[in-house]
Amino acid sequence: MGSYTEPQISHNVKWLKKYGAKSYSEKVFKNMIALKMAKENGVNLIEFYLNKLNKKNEKEYNYYFKNEDKHNQQFLINKNVAHQAQCFV
C-alpha cells in the first residue's frame, strides 16, 4: 500500500514556486502559500488589506482623538482607493 500524499505535496510546491529550484525562508514560504490560497478562494486582497489598515487607523484615531468623532471620515482611507489600486496590480 502506497501513499499518494508526498508526491501530491511535491507537485503542489513545484506549482506554487513555478517549477524552479528556489529556496525561501519558512516565513516567506508560508506567506506565499497563504496568498495563493486566498487568490484561489477569490479573496480580494486589496480590499482585505485596506480593511485591515482602516481598523488599525481607527484604533490609533480612537487613542489620540477620543472626543472628536467628526474627523473620523478624514482619518480613514477612502474605499475608492481600492479601485484605483487594482489598476496597478
Secondary structure, DSSP 4 states (H G I P E B T S, - for coil): ---SHHHHHHHHHHHHTTS------HHHHHHHHHHHHHHHTT--HHHHHHHHHHHHHHHHHHHH-TT-GGGHHHHSPPTHHHHHHHTT-
